[in-house]
Amino acid sequence: MSDLKKSNIDIEILTNENNLPEQINWTAKDGGVEKAKAEAMILAFWDKTAETAMRIDLWNKEMTVDDMKKFMHQTLLTLADSFERSTGEKNMAEDLRDYCHHFADKMGILPPLS
């Protein structure tokens, strides 16, 4: 008998007649999330055999260009954190964070200095 626990994250995509996302909902009962709405998502899997990443990128018509810029910036920052935690490569993670600052500056989304 295995001691493994099964956990699900469910993603529900409601599409229009052209198969374009209208609504994105997700549920992670173990995390206390039930049908939370989202305007965009990025989901990535690693295929060890093919040594390639497989991704699903979706956003609905409510996602503004300004929000997409912020979403991409925050996603890049979290990738730097994940990279550092998973590899211990602190210097490269800092380089990615430096790029994230450059990205935010070029996109005009840096928060104002207080």
Secondary structure, DSSP 8 states (H G I E B T S, - for coil): ---------EEEEEE-TTS-EEEEEEEEGGGTEEEEEESEEEEEEEETTTTEEEEEEEE-TT--HHHHHHHHHHHHHHHHHHHHHHH--HHHHHHHHHHHHHHHHHHT------
